[in-house]
Amino acid sequence: MRCDRLAARLGVSELYIKDDSVNHPTLSYKDRVVSVAATRAVELGFNVLACASTGNLANSVAAHAARLGLECCVFIPDTLEAGKVLGSAIFNPTILTIAGTYDDVNRLCTQVADRYGWGFVNINLRSYYAEGAKTIGFEIVEQLGWRYPKHLVSPVAGGTLLPRIVRGLRELRQIGLVDGELPRVYAAQAAGCAPVVHALDTGLEHPEPVRPNTIAKSIAIGNPADGYQVIQSVKATGGRGAAVTDAEIVDAIRLLAETEGIFTEPAGGTTVAAAIDLIRRGAIPRDESIVVCVTGNGYKTAEVVADKLAAPVRLSRAFKDFEAWHESRVALA
Ligand SMILES: Cc1ncc(COP(=O)(O)O)c(C=O)c1O
């Protein structure tokens, strides 16, 4: 989506949102990766589809398993938002909430996959899962009229998405569907969980694990499986990292909604806030094309904005009450 109203607020000339907040069927980028992994799980004969998840992945795995008639078991930390848990429960999988962080959940699931041979989309099916993420890169080029943008901002959690966007962009050039230079790709993380940004800033090849502390729970992964690939990809394109505070994330969620009618969750607030930060610092020039990936939906994480929004105006059914309210508003203006 070309976003001229948001662009005007940020003082840039050409800004696009790649909007996966309305990706189907479960309203996040995870439907891309699960689609491929679930298809492969069926081909390989797995009976149980499973995942270690920060929420969105569990929603998507549960929906795909329902559609395919597979048994489903999703593992999540016990601190997720109610909307994320409900978004899995509706498909009636077995949900295991684990006392610990996502990184604890992931470690447990690695052991389960080894012992029980279930099809974990992001563990023993991870190579297929990762392929699905390339489609964001394919679509960006196609939707821009078969050209690359100059700059691209991607969120980073486990690190599947960002390197596969870059791979998708490269593959289209290899087969002759686009030419020119790859965009500079920027890794966006919440300051309360920014192992990759920290590694980029300090020149580490592998991120140092951290203990997450942020409202951006979907991207709160302290020990990213593909952190090394993210760092290599960002460096290869001449990009960098940007870490943003929880307050900046909430402000960015609201700004995107108020200017463009897109309601995202904290992962999308993180990329928008990172873009704002990179533009302000001069890392992204104001007169070049920018794509910001928005990867999840705000209805699942209502609690992060609920107490910050204007309350509805309460009126009786009487027309005179409406008139009185309208007059007081005109007087105030
Ligand atoms: C909405 C959303 N965006 C981005 C990510 C990060 O993706 P990745 O783990 O591929 O870095 C996740 C999940 O981890 C997510 O749920």
Ligand as a Chemical Component Dictionary entry (heavy atoms), coordinates in Angstrom:
data_LIG
# 
_chem_comp.id                   LIG 
_chem_comp.type                 NON-POLYMER 
_chem_comp.pdbx_formal_charge   0 
_chem_comp.three_letter_code    LIG 
# 
loop_
_chem_comp_atom.comp_id 
_chem_comp_atom.atom_id 
_chem_comp_atom.alt_atom_id 
_chem_comp_atom.type_symbol 
_chem_comp_atom.charge 
_chem_comp_atom.model_Cartn_x 
_chem_comp_atom.model_Cartn_y 
_chem_comp_atom.model_Cartn_z 
_chem_comp_atom.pdbx_ordinal 
LIG C1 C1 C 0 3.775  -10.565 13.809 1  
LIG C2 C2 C 0 5.157  -11.106 13.747 2  
LIG N1 N1 N 0 6.066  -10.431 13.048 3  
LIG C3 C3 C 0 7.332  -10.836 12.983 4  
LIG C4 C4 C 0 7.760  -11.985 13.624 5  
LIG C5 C5 C 0 9.220  -12.323 13.532 6  
LIG O1 O1 O 0 9.531  -13.238 12.631 7  
LIG P1 P1 P 0 10.868 -14.088 12.593 8  
LIG O2 O2 O 0 10.780 -15.064 13.729 9  
LIG O3 O3 O 0 10.776 -14.700 11.270 10 
LIG O4 O4 O 0 12.051 -13.174 12.762 11 
LIG C6 C6 C 0 6.831  -12.748 14.346 12 
LIG C7 C7 C 0 7.131  -13.992 15.034 13 
LIG O5 O5 O 0 8.106  -14.427 15.463 14 
LIG C8 C8 C 0 5.510  -12.287 14.415 15 
LIG O6 O6 O 0 4.575  -12.955 15.113 16 
# 
loop_
_chem_comp_bond.comp_id 
_chem_comp_bond.atom_id_1 
_chem_comp_bond.atom_id_2 
_chem_comp_bond.value_order 
_chem_comp_bond.pdbx_ordinal 
LIG C1 C2 SING 1  
LIG C2 N1 SING 2  
LIG C2 C8 DOUB 3  
LIG N1 C3 DOUB 4  
LIG C3 C4 SING 5  
LIG C4 C5 SING 6  
LIG C4 C6 DOUB 7  
LIG C5 O1 SING 8  
LIG O1 P1 SING 9  
LIG P1 O2 DOUB 10 
LIG P1 O3 SING 11 
LIG P1 O4 SING 12 
LIG C6 C7 SING 13 
LIG C6 C8 SING 14 
LIG C7 O5 DOUB 15 
LIG C8 O6 SING 16 
# 
